[in-house]
Amino acid sequence: MEHLHAIDWRLLGGALLILAGIASSLLARRFGAPLLLVFLLLGLLLGEDGPGGIRYSDTRFTYLVGALALAVILFDGGLRTRAAHVRGSVKPAVLLATAGVVITAALTAFAAVHLLALPWLEALLLGTIVASTDAAAVFFLLRTGGLHLERRTGATLEIESGSNDPVAVFFTIALTTWLAGAEAGGPLALSLRLVWAMAAGLALGYAGGRAIVWALNKYALPSGLHPWLALSGAVALFALTNLFGGSGYLAVYLAGIVVANRPARARGEVLAVQDAATWFAQLVMFLLLGLLATPSRLLEVLWPALGVAAFLMFVARPVAVLACLLPFRYRAGEIAFIAWTGLRGAVGIFLASIPLLAELPNAALYFNVAFVVVLASLVVQGWTLRLAAHRLGVAVPRADPDTRRIQLDLPGQLDYDMVGYRIAPGCAALRGAPLPGRVRLVMVVREGRVLLPDEAGTLQAGDYAYFLAPVGQAPRLDWLFAEGSDARLAEQDLFGSFTLPGDVPLGELAKFYGLPIPPRFAHATAAQLFDERFDEQPQIGDRLALGKAVLVVRSLKDERVAQVGLKFAGVGERLIAGGKPS
């Protein structure tokens, strides 16, 4: 009976930890704190030096949970990546994920040698541990913070953070093995193992992604099981790739991209469950890593560790980004923002647990320094991400509409989803805004009755309307049904003194009005500029600044910008995107 009570106490403790994490997420949103930082601090407070007093030192279990959580997070990152949106950013992002990690690690090692008095090889291990951009932090802060970035900037960050972990993991294990005195081989052997890890990760990731898509489309499983088929398939792929000596992290990220870009059954269900699984994985991983740390020991290395963090943020990362992206003609604002978004997160602490498992002499030092570096990065960089994006001119000015969307997959076909909305008073749909191309009204629920389109007639406030929409196009509908949507402004004089066709050449427009435009858009149209900046999903009300002028989307036709408004700023009026050229 005592054993049963002990199990109950453990279950209660675990449930209370998760509930505390959920409560902390509400607090984080209220005060604008990076949620991952809150999870990490919650773990510290619950640890042995905090009010919680929990003694936790199971490094092996933490490593296991961290590896699983990171695999889930990377699979989710791949599922959100559309191939059409990252085309043109793959080469610079991969260079940043490989050579950029090596440059960052080498420069950070220089700081560790002087600030922590470490030998060069140990300093290089510490530099490698904190060198990679954390996928969990980048994906989470960019996607849940409502921040919309230029396509090239956002794609570069997502591909880099999703693909640089394999390089950091490989070199951390190799250097740990070397320092532990085990047989690691020479530089040639290490290079061959790295090439094999990347090649196997790419090959098995692509094959695994195709296999997951095939299984989703082949088997008519009971409701709710398709998402778990995809998730368990990704975890199995991760483990299998590691057993073959490949990079499991690269494999699951690539598998997610394959699934995202091929027709697959139950896509909406897969994404919904993946959202919950990713949130839970981040919560558990950050809580355990917080519990594993001891604040009193962190204080012993606080100042030199903060010095390493400052050098990493202000010297090592910017130099690596500049060296990797300058040949691809990135703008100064893009380079500066990508350098500043080199967020360190759970991956750095997770990698620091590898020397702990190997029982290296200075393993505790690596872990404590990495923990401080991550805390500093989340506080300084995570809290200023939105401000930096707007100041550096890489944020696109779009507010996510406050719309609750119901989305259902339709069995037997892969091209359309069923989406439903409550018709809010004053929304754009009630003012005659047209539906995007290929979207069709299917039925309306009004006062408890189900009506076909012919019976329903004109939509009314309070209706629940259901539409057929092409897969991936549902976000285009959100602005139509949001109360107080930006689309209302399209009917006002605020949105432009002049109305121009979407195919107006930007070069001629710039020449006539003396407006600055990016050189690569000299022969493009206004519609192409909006496609570039808004991931080929422009909406009515989207706006961009061109020097002293503002372009605003007035109407769409066949999912392309048909008309734009042109407005000039008055005296003292602030331009969108900080007045910087788009």
C-alpha positions as CSV (number, residue, x, y, z in Angstrom):
1,M,0.0,0.0,0.0
2,E,2.9,2.4,0.8
3,H,4.3,1.8,-2.7
4,L,0.9,2.7,-4.2
5,H,0.8,6.0,-2.1
6,A,4.4,6.7,-3.3
7,I,3.3,6.4,-6.9
8,D,0.3,8.7,-6.2
9,W,2.6,11.3,-4.7
10,R,4.8,11.2,-7.7
11,L,1.9,11.5,-10.1
12,L,0.6,14.4,-8.1
13,G,4.0,16.1,-8.1
14,G,4.3,15.7,-11.9
15,A,0.8,17.0,-12.5
16,L,1.4,20.0,-10.2
17,L,4.7,20.8,-12.1
18,I,2.8,20.9,-15.4
19,L,0.0,23.0,-13.9
20,A,2.6,25.4,-12.6
21,G,4.1,25.6,-16.1
22,I,0.6,26.4,-17.5
23,A,0.0,29.1,-14.9
24,S,3.4,30.6,-15.6
25,S,2.6,30.8,-19.3
26,L,-0.4,33.1,-18.5
27,L,2.0,35.3,-16.4
28,A,4.5,35.4,-19.1
29,R,2.0,36.6,-21.7
30,R,0.7,39.3,-19.3
31,F,4.2,40.8,-18.8
32,G,5.7,40.0,-22.2
33,A,8.4,37.7,-20.8
34,P,9.9,35.0,-23.1
35,L,7.9,31.9,-22.0
36,L,10.9,29.6,-22.2
37,L,12.7,31.8,-19.7
38,V,9.8,31.5,-17.4
39,F,9.9,27.7,-17.6
40,L,13.6,27.7,-16.9
41,L,13.2,30.1,-13.9
42,L,10.3,27.9,-12.6
43,G,12.7,24.9,-12.6
44,L,15.3,26.9,-10.6
45,L,12.7,28.0,-8.1
46,L,11.5,24.4,-7.6
47,G,15.0,23.1,-7.3
48,E,17.1,22.4,-4.2
49,D,18.2,26.1,-3.7
50,G,14.7,27.4,-4.2
51,P,11.4,27.4,-2.3
52,G,10.5,24.0,-3.9
53,G,13.4,22.2,-2.4
54,I,13.3,19.4,-4.9
55,R,16.6,17.5,-5.1
56,Y,17.2,16.4,-8.7
57,S,20.4,15.2,-10.2
58,D,19.5,12.5,-12.8
59,T,21.6,13.6,-15.7
60,R,20.9,10.5,-17.8
61,F,17.2,10.9,-17.6
62,T,17.4,14.6,-18.4
63,Y,19.5,13.8,-21.4
64,L,17.0,11.2,-22.6
65,V,14.0,13.6,-22.1
66,G,16.0,16.4,-23.8
67,A,16.8,14.4,-26.8
68,L,13.2,13.3,-27.2
69,A,11.9,16.8,-26.7
70,L,14.3,18.3,-29.2
71,A,13.3,15.7,-31.8
72,V,9.6,16.6,-31.3
73,I,10.4,20.4,-31.6
74,L,12.5,20.0,-34.7
75,F,9.8,17.8,-36.4
76,D,7.3,20.6,-35.6
77,G,9.6,23.2,-37.0
78,G,9.8,21.2,-40.3
79,L,6.0,20.8,-40.4
80,R,5.7,24.7,-40.4
81,T,8.2,25.1,-43.3
82,R,6.8,25.6,-46.8
83,A,9.3,24.9,-49.5
84,A,8.1,27.7,-51.7
85,H,8.8,30.2,-48.9
86,V,12.4,29.2,-48.1
87,R,13.6,28.8,-51.7
88,G,16.6,31.1,-52.1
89,S,17.4,31.0,-48.4
90,V,18.7,27.4,-48.2
91,K,22.3,27.9,-49.2
92,P,23.0,30.9,-46.8
93,A,21.1,29.2,-44.0
94,V,23.0,25.9,-44.4
95,L,26.4,27.8,-44.5
96,L,25.4,29.5,-41.3
97,A,24.3,26.2,-39.7
98,T,27.7,24.6,-40.5
99,A,30.6,27.1,-41.0
100,G,28.8,29.6,-38.8
101,V,28.7,27.2,-35.8
102,V,32.4,26.4,-36.2
103,I,33.3,30.1,-36.4
104,T,31.1,31.0,-33.4
105,A,32.6,28.1,-31.4
106,A,36.2,29.1,-32.2
107,L,35.7,32.8,-31.3
108,T,33.8,31.9,-28.1
109,A,36.6,29.6,-27.1
110,F,39.0,32.6,-27.3
111,A,36.8,34.4,-24.7
112,A,36.6,31.2,-22.5
113,V,40.4,30.9,-22.5
114,H,40.9,34.4,-21.1
115,L,37.8,34.7,-18.8
116,L,37.7,31.1,-17.4
117,A,41.4,30.2,-17.7
118,L,40.5,27.0,-19.6
119,P,42.9,25.1,-21.9
120,W,42.2,25.7,-25.6
121,L,40.6,22.2,-26.2
122,E,38.3,22.6,-23.2
123,A,37.5,26.2,-24.2
124,L,36.6,24.9,-27.7
125,L,34.2,22.3,-26.1
126,L,32.5,25.1,-24.2
127,G,32.3,27.2,-27.3
128,T,30.7,24.4,-29.2
129,I,28.2,23.8,-26.5
130,V,26.8,27.3,-26.7
131,A,27.5,27.9,-30.4
132,S,24.2,26.7,-32.0
133,T,21.1,28.8,-32.4
134,D,18.3,27.1,-30.4
135,A,15.5,25.8,-32.6
136,A,13.0,25.7,-29.7
137,A,13.6,29.3,-28.7
138,V,13.6,30.6,-32.3
139,F,10.4,28.7,-33.4
140,F,8.6,29.5,-30.2
141,L,9.4,33.2,-30.0
142,L,8.8,33.9,-33.7
143,R,5.6,32.0,-34.1
144,T,3.9,32.6,-30.7
145,G,4.9,36.2,-30.4
146,G,2.9,37.3,-33.4
147,L,6.0,38.6,-35.1
148,H,5.9,38.5,-38.9
149,L,9.3,38.8,-40.7
150,E,10.4,39.3,-44.2
151,R,10.4,36.0,-46.1
152,R,14.2,35.8,-46.6
153,T,15.0,36.8,-43.0
154,G,12.5,34.4,-41.4
155,A,13.4,31.5,-43.7
156,T,17.1,31.9,-43.0
157,L,16.5,31.8,-39.2
158,E,14.2,28.9,-39.3
159,I,16.4,26.7,-41.6
160,E,19.6,27.6,-39.6
161,S,18.1,26.9,-36.2
162,G,16.5,23.7,-37.4
163,S,19.7,22.4,-39.1
164,N,22.6,23.6,-36.9
165,D,22.0,21.3,-34.0
166,P,23.5,18.2,-35.7
167,V,26.8,20.0,-36.2
168,A,26.9,21.2,-32.6
169,V,25.9,17.7,-31.2
170,F,28.5,16.0,-33.4
171,F,31.4,18.2,-32.3
172,T,30.3,18.2,-28.7
173,I,30.3,14.4,-28.6
174,A,33.6,14.2,-30.5
175,L,35.4,16.7,-28.2
176,T,34.0,15.1,-25.1
177,T,35.2,11.7,-26.3
178,W,38.6,13.2,-27.0
179,L,38.9,14.9,-23.6
180,A,37.7,11.7,-21.9
181,G,40.7,9.8,-23.4
182,A,38.6,7.5,-25.5
183,E,39.5,6.7,-29.1
184,A,38.1,9.6,-31.2
185,G,40.3,9.3,-34.3
186,G,42.2,12.1,-36.1
187,P,40.7,15.0,-38.0
188,L,40.2,12.9,-41.1
189,A,38.1,10.3,-39.2
190,L,36.1,13.1,-37.6
191,S,35.4,14.7,-40.9
192,L,34.3,11.4,-42.4
193,R,32.0,10.7,-39.5
194,L,30.5,14.2,-39.8
195,V,29.9,13.7,-43.6
196,W,28.3,10.3,-42.9
197,A,26.1,11.8,-40.1
198,M,24.8,14.6,-42.4
199,A,24.4,12.3,-45.5
200,A,22.5,9.6,-43.5
201,G,20.4,12.2,-41.8
202,L,19.4,13.7,-45.2
203,A,18.7,10.3,-46.8
204,L,16.8,8.8,-44.0
205,G,15.0,12.0,-43.2
206,Y,13.6,12.3,-46.8
207,A,12.7,8.5,-46.9
208,G,11.2,8.7,-43.4
209,G,9.1,11.8,-44.4
210,R,7.8,10.0,-47.5
211,A,7.0,6.9,-45.4
212,I,5.0,9.0,-42.9
213,V,3.0,10.7,-45.7
214,W,2.4,7.3,-47.3
215,A,1.1,5.8,-44.0
216,L,-1.1,8.8,-43.3
217,N,-2.8,8.5,-46.7
218,K,-2.9,4.7,-46.9
219,Y,-4.6,3.8,-43.6
220,A,-8.0,5.0,-42.6
221,L,-7.3,5.0,-38.8
222,P,-9.9,5.7,-36.1
223,S,-10.4,9.4,-35.4
224,G,-7.5,11.0,-33.6
225,L,-4.8,8.4,-34.4
226,H,-3.3,10.1,-37.5
227,P,-1.4,12.7,-35.5
228,W,0.1,10.1,-33.2
229,L,1.1,8.0,-36.2
230,A,3.0,11.0,-37.5
231,L,4.6,11.8,-34.2
232,S,5.6,8.3,-33.3
233,G,6.9,7.8,-36.8
234,A,9.1,10.9,-36.4
235,V,10.5,9.6,-33.0
236,A,11.1,6.2,-34.5
237,L,13.0,7.8,-37.4
238,F,15.1,9.8,-35.0
239,A,16.2,6.7,-33.1
240,L,16.7,4.6,-36.2
241,T,18.9,7.3,-37.8
242,N,21.0,7.6,-34.7
243,L,21.5,3.8,-34.6
244,F,22.9,4.1,-38.2
245,G,25.4,6.8,-37.1
246,G,23.4,9.5,-38.8
247,S,22.0,12.8,-37.4
248,G,18.6,12.0,-36.0
249,Y,17.9,15.7,-35.4
250,L,18.5,16.5,-39.1
251,A,16.4,13.5,-40.1
252,V,13.3,14.5,-38.1
253,Y,13.6,18.2,-39.3
254,L,13.8,17.1,-42.9
255,A,11.0,14.6,-42.4
256,G,8.7,17.4,-41.1
257,I,9.5,19.5,-44.2
258,V,8.6,16.6,-46.5
259,V,5.3,16.0,-44.7
260,A,4.5,19.7,-44.8
261,N,5.0,19.9,-48.5
262,R,3.1,16.9,-49.8
263,P,-0.6,16.2,-49.8
264,A,-1.4,14.3,-46.5
265,R,-4.6,13.2,-44.8
266,A,-5.6,14.8,-41.5
267,R,-3.1,17.6,-41.8
268,G,-5.1,19.9,-39.5
269,E,-5.3,17.2,-36.8
270,V,-1.6,16.5,-37.1
271,L,-0.7,20.2,-36.6
272,A,-3.1,20.6,-33.7
273,V,-1.7,17.6,-31.8
274,Q,1.8,18.6,-32.7
275,D,1.2,22.1,-31.2
276,A,0.3,20.5,-27.9
277,A,3.2,18.0,-28.0
278,T,5.7,20.7,-28.8
279,W,4.5,22.9,-26.0
280,F,4.6,20.0,-23.6
281,A,8.1,19.0,-24.8
282,Q,9.4,22.5,-24.3
283,L,7.8,22.8,-20.8
284,V,9.2,19.5,-19.6
285,M,12.7,20.0,-21.0
286,F,13.1,23.5,-19.6
287,L,11.7,22.5,-16.2
288,L,14.1,19.5,-15.9
289,L,17.1,21.6,-17.0
290,G,16.1,24.2,-14.4
291,L,15.8,21.6,-11.7
292,L,19.2,20.1,-12.7
293,A,20.9,23.5,-12.1
294,T,21.9,24.8,-8.6
295,P,21.7,28.6,-8.3
296,S,24.4,28.8,-5.6
297,R,26.9,27.2,-8.0
298,L,25.7,29.5,-10.9
299,L,26.6,32.5,-8.8
300,E,30.2,31.2,-8.4
301,V,30.8,31.6,-12.2
302,L,28.3,34.4,-12.8
303,W,30.6,37.2,-13.9
304,P,33.0,35.3,-16.2
305,A,30.0,33.5,-17.6
306,L,28.3,36.8,-18.3
307,G,31.5,37.9,-20.0
308,V,31.3,34.8,-22.3
309,A,27.7,35.5,-23.0
310,A,28.4,39.2,-23.9
311,F,31.3,38.2,-26.2
312,L,29.0,35.5,-27.8
313,M,26.2,38.0,-28.4
314,F,28.1,41.0,-29.5
315,V,31.3,39.6,-31.2
316,A,31.3,35.9,-32.0
317,R,27.7,35.5,-33.4
318,P,27.8,38.8,-35.4
319,V,31.2,38.0,-37.0
320,A,30.0,34.5,-38.0
321,V,26.7,35.8,-39.5
322,L,28.5,38.6,-41.4
323,A,31.1,36.1,-42.8
324,C,28.4,33.7,-43.9
325,L,25.7,36.0,-45.3
326,L,27.7,38.9,-46.8
327,P,28.5,36.9,-50.0
328,F,24.7,36.5,-50.5
329,R,24.0,40.2,-50.5
330,Y,21.9,40.4,-47.4
331,R,21.0,43.9,-46.3
332,A,22.7,45.4,-43.2
333,G,19.4,45.2,-41.3
334,E,18.9,41.6,-42.2
335,I,22.4,40.6,-41.1
336,A,22.1,42.6,-37.9
337,F,18.7,41.0,-37.0
338,I,19.9,37.4,-37.8
339,A,23.0,38.1,-35.7
340,W,20.8,39.3,-32.8
341,T,18.4,36.4,-33.1
342,G,21.1,33.8,-32.4
343,L,19.1,32.8,-29.3
344,R,20.6,30.3,-26.9
345,G,18.2,27.9,-25.2
346,A,17.7,24.4,-24.0
347,V,20.0,23.0,-26.6
348,G,23.1,24.6,-25.0
349,I,22.2,23.3,-21.5
350,F,21.3,19.9,-23.1
351,L,24.7,19.7,-24.8
352,A,26.4,20.6,-21.5
353,S,24.9,17.5,-20.0
354,I,27.0,15.3,-22.3
355,P,30.3,16.1,-20.5
356,L,28.4,15.5,-17.2
357,L,27.5,12.0,-18.5
358,A,31.1,11.4,-19.5
359,E,32.2,12.7,-16.0
360,L,34.8,15.1,-17.4
361,P,36.8,17.0,-14.7
362,N,35.3,20.4,-15.6
363,A,31.9,19.2,-16.6
364,A,30.1,21.1,-13.9
365,L,31.8,24.3,-15.0
366,Y,30.7,23.8,-18.6
367,F,27.1,23.2,-17.4
368,N,26.9,26.2,-15.1
369,V,28.5,28.6,-17.7
370,A,26.1,27.3,-20.4
371,F,23.2,27.8,-18.1
372,V,24.1,31.5,-17.4
373,V,24.7,32.1,-21.1
374,V,21.2,30.7,-21.9
375,L,19.6,32.9,-19.2
376,A,21.4,36.0,-20.5
377,S,20.4,35.2,-24.1
378,L,16.7,34.7,-23.3
379,V,16.6,37.8,-21.1
380,V,18.5,40.2,-23.4
381,Q,17.8,38.9,-26.9
382,G,14.5,37.2,-26.3
383,W,12.9,40.2,-24.6
384,T,14.1,42.6,-27.3
385,L,13.3,40.5,-30.4
386,R,10.2,42.4,-31.5
387,L,11.9,45.8,-30.9
388,A,15.0,44.7,-32.9
389,A,12.8,43.4,-35.8
390,H,11.0,46.8,-36.2
391,R,14.1,48.9,-35.6
392,L,16.1,47.0,-38.2
393,G,13.3,47.0,-40.8
394,V,12.8,43.3,-41.1
395,A,9.3,43.1,-39.5
396,V,6.3,43.3,-41.8
397,P,3.5,45.4,-40.3
398,R,0.7,42.9,-39.8
399,A,-1.4,42.3,-36.7
400,D,-2.8,38.8,-36.4
401,P,-6.6,39.1,-36.4
402,D,-8.5,38.1,-33.3
403,T,-10.4,35.3,-35.0
404,R,-11.4,31.8,-33.8
405,R,-11.3,29.4,-36.7
406,I,-12.7,25.9,-36.8
407,Q,-10.7,23.7,-39.2
408,L,-11.6,20.2,-40.3
409,D,-10.0,17.7,-42.7
410,L,-12.2,16.1,-45.2
411,P,-11.8,12.3,-45.5
412,G,-11.3,10.9,-49.0
413,Q,-9.5,14.0,-50.5
414,L,-6.3,16.0,-49.8
415,D,-6.9,19.3,-51.5
416,Y,-9.5,21.1,-49.4
417,D,-10.2,21.8,-45.7
418,M,-13.5,22.7,-44.1
419,V,-13.2,26.0,-42.1
420,G,-15.8,27.7,-40.0
421,Y,-16.1,31.2,-38.4
422,R,-18.5,33.1,-36.3
423,I,-19.6,36.2,-38.2
424,A,-18.5,39.1,-35.9
425,P,-20.4,42.4,-36.0
426,G,-18.7,44.9,-38.3
427,C,-16.3,42.3,-39.9
428,A,-15.2,42.8,-43.4
429,A,-17.4,39.9,-44.7
430,L,-20.5,41.9,-43.8
431,R,-19.2,44.9,-45.7
432,G,-19.0,43.0,-49.0
433,A,-15.4,42.0,-49.0
434,P,-15.0,39.1,-51.5
435,L,-13.8,35.6,-50.7
436,P,-10.4,34.6,-51.9
437,G,-10.3,32.5,-55.1
438,R,-11.4,28.9,-54.9
439,V,-13.0,29.4,-51.4
440,R,-16.7,28.4,-51.4
441,L,-19.5,28.8,-48.8
442,V,-20.9,25.4,-47.9
443,M,-23.5,26.1,-45.2
444,V,-24.6,28.6,-42.6
445,V,-25.8,27.9,-39.0
446,R,-28.3,30.6,-38.0
447,E,-30.4,30.5,-34.9
448,G,-29.9,26.8,-34.5
449,R,-30.9,26.0,-38.1
450,V,-28.5,24.6,-40.8
451,L,-29.0,26.5,-44.1
452,L,-27.5,25.9,-47.5
453,P,-26.0,29.0,-49.2
454,D,-29.1,29.7,-51.3
455,E,-31.3,29.5,-48.3
456,A,-29.0,31.6,-46.1
457,G,-28.6,34.5,-48.5
458,T,-26.5,37.3,-47.2
459,L,-24.4,36.5,-44.1
460,Q,-25.6,38.1,-40.9
461,A,-23.9,39.0,-37.6
462,G,-24.0,36.0,-35.3
463,D,-24.1,33.4,-38.1
464,Y,-21.6,30.5,-38.1
465,A,-20.4,30.1,-41.7
466,Y,-18.5,27.1,-43.0
467,F,-16.4,27.2,-46.2
468,L,-14.4,24.9,-48.4
469,A,-10.8,26.3,-48.7
470,P,-7.7,24.9,-50.4
471,V,-5.3,23.3,-48.0
472,G,-3.0,26.0,-46.5
473,Q,-5.2,28.9,-47.5
474,A,-7.3,29.2,-44.3
475,P,-5.2,32.0,-42.8
476,R,-6.3,34.2,-45.8
477,L,-9.8,34.1,-44.5
478,D,-9.1,35.2,-40.9
479,W,-9.1,38.9,-41.6
480,L,-12.6,38.7,-43.2
481,F,-14.3,37.6,-40.0
482,A,-12.4,39.5,-37.3
483,E,-14.2,42.3,-35.5
484,G,-12.4,45.6,-36.1
485,S,-10.2,44.1,-38.8
486,D,-7.6,46.2,-40.6
487,A,-9.7,45.7,-43.7
488,R,-12.1,48.4,-42.4
489,L,-9.3,50.9,-43.0
490,A,-9.3,50.0,-46.7
491,E,-12.5,51.9,-47.0
492,Q,-11.2,55.1,-45.5
493,D,-9.1,57.9,-47.0
494,L,-6.3,57.0,-44.5
495,F,-5.4,54.1,-46.7
496,G,-4.2,56.1,-49.7
497,S,-4.7,59.2,-51.7
498,F,-4.2,57.2,-54.9
499,T,-5.3,53.8,-56.1
500,L,-3.0,51.9,-58.4
501,P,-3.2,48.5,-60.1
502,G,-1.2,45.7,-58.4
503,D,0.9,45.2,-61.5
504,V,2.3,48.8,-61.4
505,P,6.1,48.6,-62.0
506,L,7.9,49.6,-58.9
507,G,10.8,51.1,-60.9
508,E,8.5,53.6,-62.7
509,L,6.7,54.3,-59.4
510,A,9.9,55.0,-57.6
511,K,11.2,57.2,-60.4
512,F,8.0,59.3,-60.6
513,Y,7.7,59.9,-56.9
514,G,11.4,59.7,-55.9
515,L,11.0,56.7,-53.7
516,P,13.8,54.3,-52.6
517,I,13.3,50.6,-53.5
518,P,15.5,47.6,-53.0
519,P,17.6,47.0,-56.1
520,R,16.3,43.5,-56.6
521,F,12.8,44.9,-57.0
522,A,13.7,47.5,-59.6
523,H,11.9,45.4,-62.3
524,A,9.2,43.9,-60.1
525,T,5.6,45.0,-59.5
526,A,3.9,46.1,-56.3
527,A,2.1,42.7,-56.2
528,Q,5.4,40.9,-56.3
529,L,6.8,43.0,-53.5
530,F,3.9,42.1,-51.3
531,D,4.3,38.4,-52.2
532,E,7.9,38.6,-51.2
533,R,7.3,40.3,-47.9
534,F,4.2,38.4,-46.8
535,D,5.1,34.8,-47.9
536,E,2.8,34.9,-50.9
537,Q,-0.2,35.4,-48.5
538,P,-0.9,39.2,-48.7
539,Q,-4.2,40.3,-47.2
540,I,-6.3,43.4,-47.5
541,G,-4.8,46.1,-45.2
542,D,-1.2,44.9,-45.4
543,R,1.1,47.8,-45.8
544,L,4.8,48.5,-46.6
545,A,6.9,51.6,-46.4
546,L,8.9,53.0,-49.3
547,G,10.7,56.0,-48.0
548,K,8.1,58.8,-47.5
549,A,5.3,56.7,-49.0
550,V,3.2,53.8,-47.8
551,L,1.7,51.1,-50.1
552,V,-1.5,49.4,-48.8
553,V,-3.3,46.4,-50.2
554,R,-6.8,47.5,-51.2
555,S,-8.1,44.4,-53.0
556,L,-7.1,40.8,-54.0
557,K,-8.0,38.8,-57.1
558,D,-7.2,35.1,-57.4
559,E,-5.0,35.4,-54.2
560,R,-2.8,38.1,-55.8
561,V,-2.8,41.8,-55.0
562,A,-5.1,43.5,-57.5
563,Q,-5.1,47.1,-56.2
564,V,-2.8,49.1,-53.9
565,G,-3.3,52.4,-52.2
566,L,-0.5,55.0,-52.2
567,K,-0.3,57.3,-49.2
568,F,2.3,60.0,-48.4
569,A,3.2,60.7,-44.7
570,G,2.3,64.1,-43.4
571,V,4.4,66.3,-41.2
572,G,5.4,64.5,-38.0
573,E,3.7,61.3,-39.1
574,R,5.6,58.1,-38.4
575,L,6.0,55.7,-41.3
576,I,5.5,52.0,-41.1
577,A,8.5,49.8,-40.5
578,G,10.4,52.7,-39.0
579,G,10.6,54.7,-42.2
580,K,13.2,52.3,-43.6
581,P,13.0,51.2,-47.3
582,S,11.4,47.9,-47.7
